[in-house]
Amino acid sequence: MEISLSDLKRIITTAAEIGVENYMKVRDPESDMMKQADAKRYLSKLGIQPVMLHKWADQKLLTPVKTGDAQNSPVMYSLAEIKQVIFSLQTFQLIR
């Protein structure tokens, strides 16, 4: 396995950014949460199929949070968790 210096730099930079996201999640948990529709738009903007949100939740990589008891209550996702999953998948692809 060989990783280029630029890939290593990107991995380290992204890991640091995720660390900041996790810190912010601890400091202000509500600012980290986004509605399911917003999370899907975020993934689309990155070129990732929005259906991956549900697949990652099914795989227990994300923890969706339903904000009420009603059937149509919004489902929220952590931006920090989403970024961690994306980073993990990108890093896995680099090292295999």
Helices and strands as residue ranges (DSSP letters): H 5-27, H 29-32, E 33-35, H 36-45, H 52-58, E 65-66, E 75-78, H 79-95
